[in-house]
Every structure is written in structure tokens, then in C-alpha cells.
């Protein structure tokens, strides 16, 4: 086994080995979004088969996101401490187990448990993959990250289409099973062809107390938002916000906190890039879930048809991300990221004024294309800006923080979606008498997404040129 310095020299002198690692990590990064986005179009079938209401249905993606969010920072710290390849492999094994459990689920509780397992393992899988790419590609990092982001968007592209197809022909259980063969191939390739290991000699030990504080805080806040306007929501919110405050204080008072907040906030390019990332993903994630329901319930589409419409955004992102990555190696990433945010604003503004029960599908496609241009122009330059502003020994945690910002945005978007569903539809199943309520949820969600996109443009525009922390 090569140590960290030998591993670095090996990949600097071996472009073929760098390419092999890039292929392995890109395929692994394809798996999570294809499984996640594929499950979106299966939600109506799952709801019907397991007899769940609208709030439980919204927890199918939410449980994955919340567990993924809670594991992201611990996974980054463990990867720096014990080795990024090791955590990568463990994550792949756990993801396979979670996928098997999901497909065999007979109750919503069992399904949600499996989604938690998938969320935890995906955090280990994805965080270490991005850190490995950044370590291997000392030159041309933007281009490599572009291919990585493109593989993620390719998963988002294929997910709705494949998910819709397998749901119609083999049942919703197959949505969770069809990524399994590819997962096993990745594990074998990583063990045989990914040489060496990456770990930090200066890595801090995992802060278990801080992790517990963060977990209670995030979980309480998310549950509180999801059950509003019930009175219990205020108890959950109070618990969550109190533990978030305790977590922040803890990070400033212990010698080796889970997150060194003083370093994060002191590095302006880093902190503002993270803020922009949170806003971008908040503007899009919950909305895509609702558009999936809107197309199937309000517009009468099949899962395949809805998947074909939704895949437009991901196709555009997939094609644009590698180009944006190369451009971010040559031009200021801030400019490219800001242009991406403005493209999203344009698409959402158009959707705000046009979405309704009879909106032409071609108009929705145009809006989704604008989202795709925005994401494609934003993601890779923003990632390059973040990872280029930190020292190599902090890449594991920096990659984790970047992915955490993505998940915080997704959780915020999902919490808003869950809150709107809870207020306007409640515990009822989505039946024809509730289609008008679902339409109102979509309208409100589009308006709030526009606000998030405008905030993302502000943070991206205000971010100064990256400098080493």
C-alpha cells in the first residue's frame, strides 16, 4: 500500500492512473443521483402500494437527504483520518445494502429506514470521491471536476427516465435495485485499480459530541418545519434551534471541533461560495419533486412521460458542466457561477407567471432548460473556487463542507416543500379533490425558489477572488 506522499507522486507521473480514478469516481457519483431522482417518479406508485399520505410521501426523499446531511461532515473527517479510499469502499458496500432493503420494503417505515442507510452511505461515497479527484488532479482540477459534475447530472438525467420505465414495467421496488450491478462493478474496480491511499497527517479526530449536537439540531429543525402548523412543530423547532446554537458554541470552544467555524467564516471566498451553493440547491431541489407530482397528478402523465420532461434540465447540465469546468480553469469562477445563478432566475421568473393547470408543456421545458443552463454554469466553477481556496490537508473536510452546503440547500428546499404540503394538503392522500391544492403548493414553491435563486446570485456576485486560507 502506497502512503499519501507516494500516492501523490504516483498520480503526478501517471496520467493513465489519473484517468482511471476519474472514471471510477465519476461512475460512483452517477449512482446516487440516478437512484434519488429515479425514486421521485416512483413516489405515486409507492404511495398507492404502501397506503401512505402526502406527508409520508414527502419523507421518502427527505429521509435520504437528512441522513446524508448528518453524515457528510463526519464522513469527511473520517476520510482525512483513516483514508479516503477506505471510506469510499465502505460507503459503496453500505449503499448496496440500503438499496436491497429498500426494494424488499413492505411498510413505509422499512422503506424510510432503508433511505436512511442509503443517505449515510451516499455521504461516505460522494464526499470522499470529490476529495480524491481534487488530490489526484493537481493541474486541470476544474476540467476533472467538470466531468465529475457532469456524471452527477447524467445520473439526474437518466434517473427519472429509468425510474419511470422500471416502475411501469417491474414495480417501484426495481427503482432501488437497478443501480446495484453498477455499484458492485465500482467496488471491484476501486479495489483492483485505484492505487494508494489519501489521508492527512494532521487530521483531527472525529468530534463525537459535536456530531451529536449537530444531529439533534438538524433533525429537530427539519421535523419542526415539516409538521407545521401543528403545535408540536414549535417544540421540535425550539429543540432543533437550541442544539444548533449549542453546536455553534461547541465549535468555538473545543480544540478539535467537527467544523472550525472561525476558519470557514474567515475565508471569504470559501464561506460565500458555500452560501451561494445553499441558495442554488434550495431553489431547485424541492421544486423538481413537486413538478414530478404536478406532471403526473395535475397533467395526467405517466411516470415515463414525467421523467422525459424532467430529464431536460439534467441533459443540459450534463452537456454544459465539462465546458464550465474548463472555463473555470481559465477565467474567474465567480463570473461563471454568477451567470449561472442569473440563468436560473430567468427560468424561475418565467415559471412564476405561467405555471398552471393548462400551461403548455413546451413552456415548462423551456424553464427546465434555463434551470439546466444555470446549474451547469454554477456547479463546477463554484466547486473549483471552494476547493482551490483551502490547503491540501483540509481537502476531505472542505469537500464535505461543499457537499454539506448542497445538502443544506436541498434540505431547505425539501423542508419548504414538506411545509407547503402539510399546510395545504395535510394528512390526506393526493386524490383528484386535492389536485387544486397541489397546484397552489407548486405556485408557492416556484415563488420561493425564485427568492432563493436571487439570493444565490447575490452571494456569488459578492464573492471576491479566491485566496489561500
N, C-alpha and C positions, 0 to 999 in steps of 0.2 A: 504494500500500500504506500503510495506516494504521500509525503507530508504536504502542507499547504504551500511552502516555497517551491518544492519540486513540482507540484501540480501547476503552479503559476508558470514556471519555466517551460514545462512540457507543452502547455497550450500556446504559449507565445511562439514556440518554434514549430508548431504543428497545425497548420490551417485546416487539414482534413479532420483532425480531432475536434477542433472548434466547431466545424460544420456538423459533425456527428452529435455533439452536445446540443447544438441549436435545434437539430431535428428532434431529438428526444424530448427536450423541454417544450418545444412548440406543440408536439403531439399531445403531451401531458396537459398543456394549457388549453388544448382543444376540448378535452374531456369534460371539465367542469361546466363550461357554458353550454355545451351540447346537451348535457344531462339536465341542467337547470332550465334552459329555455324550452327544451323539449317537454318538460313537465308542465309548463304553462298551458299548452293547448290540451293537455290531458286533464286539467282541473275539473271541467264539467263532467267528464266521464267518471273521474274518481268520486266527485260529489254525489253523483247518481248511484254508483255502486256501493259506496260506504255510507250513504244516507247522512251526509253532513250539511250543515247550514253554511251561510255565506261567510261568517266569521271564521269558522274552522277551515273553510276552503282557502281563505286568505293566509292562514297559518302554514299551509303547505310550502309556499316559498319562504315565508317569514321565519319558520323554524330553521331552515337551512342557513339563511342569512345571519340570524342571531348567533347560532353556534359557530359559524365561520368567523364572525366578528370577534367573538370572545376568545377564539383560539389563535387569532392572527399574530398578536404580539408575543404570546408565549412560544409559538412556533418559530418566530424569528429569533428570539433569544436562545432557544434550544438548538437551532441550526448553527448559530455562531459558536455555541459552546461545544456541541457534540459532533457537528459536521453536517453540512447542508445536504450532501448526498444521502446520508443515513436517514435524516428526517424525511427527505423526498421519498425514499423507498418505503418507509413505514407508512407515510400518508397514502401511497398508492395501494398498499395492502388493505388498510382500513377503508378506503373508498370502495374497493371491491366488495368488502363485507357489507358495508352500508347499502350498496346497490342491490345485493342479493336479498337482504332483509326487506327493503322497500318493495321489491317485486312480489314477495310472498306475504305481504301485509294483508290481514283480514279485517283490521279495525283501523280507524283514523289515528288512534293512539299509537299503534305499532308503526304506522306509516310516519308519523311525526317523529318518533324515536329514531327511525332509520334516517330521516332527513337530518337529524342532529349529528348522527355518526358521519354522514356524508359531508356535512358542513365542517366538522372538526378536521376530518382527513383532507378535505379540499384546501383548508388553510395551510396544512403542512406541505401539501403537494405544490400549491401555487406560489407561496411566499419563497420557498427555497429555490424554485425554478428560476424566478426572476433574479434572485441574488446570484445564482450560479452563472447565468448568462452575463451579468454585469462583471463578475470576476473573470470569466474566460475571455471576454472581448474588451481588452484594454483600449484598442483602437476600433473605430467603427461601431461603437456602442449603440448609437442611435439607429443605425440600419438593422442591427441584430434585434433591438427592442421593437423595431417596426415589424419584423417578421413574427415576433412573439405576440404582439398585439393583434396582428392580422390573423394569427391562428385562433386567438380568443374570439375574434369577430366571426371567423369561419365557423366556429362552434355555435355561435349565436345564429348564424345564417342557416346552418343545417339543422339545428335543434328543433325549431317549430315545424319544419317540413318533415323531418324524420319522425319527430314525436307525433305529429298528426297522422302520418302514414301508418306507423306501427300501432297507434291507438285504435284506428279504424279497423285494421286487419287482424291484430293479435291481442287487443285489450290494453288497458292503461299500464298493466304490470310490465309490459315489454319496454315501456319508456325508460325504465330504470335498468333493464337488463342489456339493452343493445350496446352500451359503451363498454361492457365487461371484457369482450375479447381484445379490444384495443388497449385497455388498462393492463391486461396480462402481458401483452406484447411489449408495452413500455417498460414494465418491471424487468422483464428478461433483458431487454436492450440496455437498460441502465446498469444492471448488474454486470453485464459482459463487456460493454463498450464505453461506459463513462468512467474513465480512468481517474484515479486520485481522489482527494477529499479536500473540502474547503471548510476550515474552521478558524476562528480568531484566537490568537494567543492572549488577547486582552479582554475576552468576552466576560461579561458579568454573569453571575449565577442567576437563575430564574427567581424572580421575586414572587413567591407563592402568596404572601399576604396581599400584595398589590394586585395580583391576578384575581384573588377572591373579591377584593373591594370592587374592582372593575366589573367583574361578572355580575355581582349583585346589583350594582348601579345600572348597568346597561339593560339587564333583564327587567328590573323593576320599572325603568323608564319606558321600555318598549311595551310591556304588558299594560302599563297605565294608559299609554296612548291608544292602544288597541281596544280597550274596553270602555273608553269614554262614550257617552256621558254618564255611565253608571257611577254611583258614589264610590265604589271600590277603586275606581281609577285614580282618585286623588290620593288614596292610601299608597297605591303602587308607585305613583309619581313622586310622592314625598319620600318613600323609601329609596327609590332609584336616584333621585337628585341628591339626597343626603349622602349616599355612598359614593356618588361621583365626586362630591365635594371632599369626602374623606380620602378618596383615591388621589385627587389632585394634591391635597396637603401631604399625603404619604410620599408622593413622588418628589416633593421638595425637601423632605426631612430625613429620608433614609439614604445610606451611602450608595446602594446599588438598586435603584428603583426600576420598575418594569419599563418606564419611559422617562428619560432625562428631559423633562419639560423645559428646563432652562436652556438646554442646547437647541431644542426644537424651536422654541419661540425666539431665541437669539439669532437663528439662521433665517433671515427674512426670505430669501428665495425658497428655502425648504418649506417654511410654515405657510407661505402664501400659495405655493403650489399645492400643498395639501388641502388648504381651504377651497381653492378652485375645484379640485377633484371631488371633494364632498358635494359641492353645489351641482356640478355637472351630473354626477350619478343620481343625486336626489331628483333632478329634473326629469330623468328618463326612466328609471327602473320601475317604479310603481305604475307609471303611465302605460308602459308596454304590457304589463299584466292586465290592466283594465281594458286596453284596446283589444287584447285577446278575447276577453269576456264580451266586450261590445260587439265584435265582429261575429261571434257565434250566437249570442243571445238576441241582440237588437237587430242584426243584419241577416240572421239565419244561415250563416256559413257553416260548413263542416269544419272539423279540426284541420284537415289538409288545406282547405281554401284559406282559412285564417292564417295558417302557418305560411302559406305562399305570400300573403300580403305583408306579414310582419317580417319576413326574411329580407325584404327590400332594404331596410335600414342596415342590416348586418352585411349584406352583399357590398354596399357602398363603403362601409367601414373597412371590410376586408381588403378591398382593392386600394383604398387610399392610405391605409396605415403604413405599409412599407415605404411609400413615397414620402410621407410626412416624416418618417424616421430618418431617411437620408437627408432631407432638407434640414432637419434639426441638428445634424452634424455640421451643417454649413452656415445656417442662419440662426438668429436668436430664437430659441424655443418659445420665449414669451409671446412673440408676434404670431407665430403659427397657432399656439394654443388659444390666443385671444380671438383670432379669426374663426377658429372652430366654435368657440362659445357664441359668437355673433351669428354663425350659420344656424345653430340650434335655436337661438332667439327668433330668427326669421321663420323657421318652420313652426315653432310653437305659437307665434303670433298669428300665423295663417290659420292654424288649427283652432285657436280660441274663437275666431269669428265665423268658423264654418262648420264645426262638428255638430252633428245632429242625427236624428233617425234616418234621414234621407240623403246625407252627404255623399256625393259621388265617390266611389272607391278610388278613382284616379287622383282625386284631390288628397285623399288620405295617403296615397302612395307618394305624392309629391312631398308632403310633410315628412314622411318617414325618410325619404331621400335626403331632405335637409338635415334631419337628425343624424343620418349616417355620415354626411359630409362633416358635420360638426364634431362628432365623436372621432372620426378618422383623423381630423386635423388637430384635435386636442390631446388625445391619449398618449401617443408616443412622444411628442415634444415635451409634454408635461412630465412624463416618466423620466426622460433623459435629463431634464432640468433638476429633478429631485435627486436622482442617483449620482449626478455629476457634481453635487454640492456637498457631498459627505466623504470622509476618508474611507479607504478600503475595509478597514477592520470593523466598520459600522454598517456594512452593506446588508447584512442579514436583517438587522433591526430596521434599517432605513427602507428596505424592500417591504418589510412587514408594515411599517407605518404608511407607506404608499398604498398598499393593499387595504390597510385598515381605513384609510380615507375613502377609498372606493366603497368599502362595505358600510361605513357610516352613512355615506350618501345613499346607498341602496336601502339601508335600514330606515333612514329618514323618509325616503320616498315610499317604502312599504308601510311605515307607520302612518303616514298621511293617508295612504290608500285604505288601510285597515280601519282607521278612524272614520273616514268618509263612509265606508261600507257599514260600519257599526251604527253610525248616526242615521243614515238614510234607508238602510235595509234591515239592520238589526240581526236577530237570530233566525230570520226566515230563510228558507231555501229560495234561490233565484228562480222564480216561476214567471210566466207571462205577465201576471199582475204587478210584478216588481220591475219590469223592463224599463218603465219610465223613471223609476228611482235610480236604476243603474245608469241611465243616461245622464241624470243630474250628477251622479258621482263622477262620471267621465268629464263633464264640463268643469266641475270644480277642480279636478285633478289637473286638467290642462292649464287652467289659470295659475295654479300654484307652481306647476312645472316651469311656466314662463318666468315667474318671480325667481325661482332657483337659478335658471339659466342666466338671467340678468346679473344676479349676484356672482355667478361664476365668471362672467365677463369682467366684472369689476376687479375681483381678486387677481385674475390673470393679467389684466392690463396694468395693475398697480405693482406687479412683481418686478423688482429690479433684476439686473443681470446676475446670474448665479456666481457665487464666490465660495471658496472652500471654507467649511465650518472650522 
